[in-house]
Amino acid sequence: MAKLFKKYFATGLIILLPIAVTIALIMFLLNFITHPFVSFVEGFFDGAPIYLKYKTVIQFGLQLFFLGAIIAFTLLLGMMARAVFFRTLLNIYDYIFHRIPVIKTIYKATQQVMQTVLGGTSKSFKQVVMVPFPTHGAYCIGLLSSIAPKHCEGAVGAKLISVFVPTTPNPTSGYLIMYREEEVVYIDMTVEEAFKYIISCGVINSNGDIHEMIHSDED
């Protein structure tokens, strides 16, 4: 009886865990993107009887509204950026932000990250590797980032490679670690397969899908 309970529970967990993690990640991203706008609007309704009564519903509605508005604005901005006149305005705006102390550092770093990740020309985060973490003898899935800064390589006298090691089950956070070149193991795994493995806490891997694992439990 205990063996059957364990088998059925494991099968249910294999089905439920990816769904739960997916919903959790979606809600995390939704809150992260819309929180500043929702908080600003809520300030105007704070204390109103109808807001206090339907606070949860109103908050969720505002989140969906601002998410749609952000997506629409981003698409519109991308379309307008193709126009010569608007591109000139963007260049002026870019020039100004690159001249403001403190702000220019944050702006330039963010701009470079976005161009690298979304530009499609870089190989960063496209190569999956294995690296020793959190200790030697144990390995973690990581994403190749880039060559480490020259200052860091000069400090240790060796060539270093920057690797982003995502956390489980939330891969939006993680660790940026520099490894010696010989410590990095390149593997034939796609980024999608790596994220499936990480998000599912190792339940889903490239060797087989959920259905194959369920049927193997029934044998």
C-alpha positions in Angstrom: 0.0 0.0 0.0 2.8 2.4 0.9 4.6 1.6 -2.3 1.5 2.3 -4.4 1.0 5.6 -2.5 4.6 6.6 -3.2 4.3 5.7 -6.9 1.1 7.6 -7.4 2.2 10.6 -5.4 5.5 10.8 -7.5 3.5 10.6 -10.7 1.1 13.4 -9.6 4.1 15.5 -8.5 5.7 15.1 -11.9 2.6 16.5 -13.5 1.8 19.2 -10.9 5.3 20.6 -10.2 6.0 22.1 -13.7 2.5 23.7 -13.8 3.0 25.2 -10.3 6.5 26.5 -11.1 5.2 28.0 -14.5 2.4 29.8 -12.7 4.8 31.1 -10.0 7.2 32.4 -12.6 4.5 34.1 -14.6 3.1 35.8 -11.5 6.7 36.8 -10.4 7.3 38.5 -13.8 3.8 40.1 -13.8 4.4 41.6 -10.4 8.0 42.7 -11.3 6.9 44.5 -14.5 3.7 46.1 -13.3 4.3 46.8 -9.6 5.6 50.4 -9.9 2.6 51.5 -12.1 0.0 49.6 -9.9 1.5 51.1 -6.7 1.2 54.6 -8.2 -2.4 54.2 -9.3 -3.4 52.6 -6.0 -2.3 55.8 -4.2 -5.4 57.6 -5.7 -7.8 54.9 -4.5 -6.3 54.2 -1.1 -9.1 54.4 1.5 -12.0 54.2 -0.9 -14.7 51.8 0.2 -15.0 50.0 -3.1 -11.2 49.6 -3.4 -11.0 48.1 0.1 -13.8 45.7 -0.7 -12.4 44.5 -4.1 -8.7 45.2 -3.5 -7.4 41.9 -4.9 -9.6 42.0 -8.0 -8.7 45.6 -8.7 -5.0 44.9 -8.3 -5.1 42.0 -10.7 -7.1 44.0 -13.2 -4.6 46.9 -13.0 -1.7 44.4 -13.5 -3.3 43.0 -16.7 -4.1 46.5 -17.9 -0.5 47.8 -17.4 1.0 44.6 -18.8 -1.0 45.1 -22.0 -0.1 48.8 -22.1 3.6 48.1 -21.7 3.6 45.5 -24.5 1.6 47.9 -26.8 3.9 50.8 -26.0 7.0 48.7 -26.5 5.8 47.6 -30.0 4.8 51.2 -30.9 8.3 52.4 -29.7 10.0 49.8 -31.9 7.9 50.8 -34.9 8.6 54.5 -34.4 12.3 53.9 -33.9 12.4 52.8 -37.6 11.4 56.4 -38.7 14.3 58.7 -39.5 12.9 61.7 -37.5 12.2 59.6 -34.4 15.6 57.9 -34.7 17.2 61.4 -34.5 15.2 62.1 -31.3 16.4 58.8 -29.8 20.0 59.7 -30.7 19.6 63.0 -28.8 18.0 61.3 -25.9 20.8 58.7 -25.9 23.4 61.4 -26.0 21.9 63.3 -23.0 21.7 60.1 -20.8 25.3 59.3 -21.6 26.4 62.7 -20.2 24.6 62.7 -16.8 26.8 61.6 -13.9 25.8 58.3 -12.1 22.8 57.9 -14.4 25.1 57.3 -17.4 26.7 54.3 -15.7 23.4 52.6 -15.0 21.9 53.5 -18.4 25.0 52.4 -20.4 25.3 49.1 -18.6 21.6 48.3 -19.0 21.7 49.3 -22.7 24.7 47.0 -23.3 23.0 44.1 -21.6 19.8 44.5 -23.6 21.7 44.7 -26.9 23.7 41.6 -26.0 20.7 39.5 -24.9 18.1 40.6 -27.4 20.3 41.7 -30.3 20.6 38.1 -31.6 24.3 38.6 -32.7 26.0 37.4 -29.5 26.6 33.9 -28.4 26.1 34.8 -24.8 23.6 32.6 -22.9 23.3 30.3 -25.9 25.9 27.7 -24.8 25.0 25.4 -22.0 27.9 24.2 -19.8 28.5 22.3 -16.6 30.6 23.9 -13.9 31.7 22.8 -10.4 29.2 24.4 -7.9 28.8 24.8 -5.0 32.0 22.7 -4.5 34.4 20.6 -6.5 33.1 17.2 -7.3 29.5 18.5 -7.7 28.3 20.1 -11.0 25.6 22.7 -11.9 24.1 23.6 -15.2 25.2 27.0 -16.3 25.0 29.4 -19.3 28.1 30.7 -20.9 28.2 34.5 -20.5 31.5 35.9 -21.9 35.2 36.1 -21.3 35.9 37.6 -17.8 37.2 41.2 -17.5 41.0 41.5 -18.1 41.4 42.9 -14.6 40.1 39.7 -13.1 42.2 37.5 -15.4 45.3 39.5 -14.5 44.7 39.2 -10.8 44.8 35.4 -10.9 47.1 35.0 -13.9 44.8 32.7 -15.8 42.1 32.9 -18.5 38.7 33.1 -16.9 35.2 32.5 -18.4 32.1 34.1 -16.9 29.2 31.7 -16.4 25.7 32.4 -15.2 24.4 29.7 -12.9 20.6 29.9 -12.5 18.9 28.9 -9.3 16.2 26.2 -9.0 13.2 26.4 -9.5 13.4 30.2 -10.3 16.0 30.7 -13.0 15.5 34.5 -13.1 18.0 34.7 -10.2 21.4 33.1 -9.9 25.1 33.5 -9.6 27.6 35.0 -12.0 30.8 33.0 -11.4 34.2 33.2 -13.1 35.9 29.8 -13.8 39.2 28.8 -15.2 38.8 27.6 -18.8 39.7 24.0 -18.0 36.9 23.9 -15.3 34.1 24.6 -17.8 32.6 21.5 -19.4 30.7 22.2 -22.7 27.7 19.9 -23.2 25.3 19.3 -26.1 22.2 20.6 -24.5 19.9 23.4 -25.8 19.0 26.4 -23.6 15.4 25.2 -23.6 16.3 21.8 -22.3 18.5 23.3 -19.6 15.7 25.6 -18.4 13.2 22.7 -18.4 15.7 20.7 -16.2 16.3 23.7 -13.9 12.7 24.8 -13.4 11.4 21.2 -12.8 14.1 20.7 -10.2 15.6 17.9 -12.3 12.3 16.1 -12.8 12.3 16.8 -16.6 15.4 16.2 -18.5 16.5 15.7 -22.2 16.5 11.9 -21.8 12.6 11.7 -21.8 9.5 13.7 -21.3 6.8 13.5 -18.5 4.9 10.7 -20.2 7.9 8.4 -20.5 8.7 8.9 -16.8 5.1 8.2 -15.8 4.9 5.0 -17.9 8.3 3.9 -16.4 6.8 4.2 -12.9 3.8 2.0 -13.9 6.1 -0.9 -15.1 
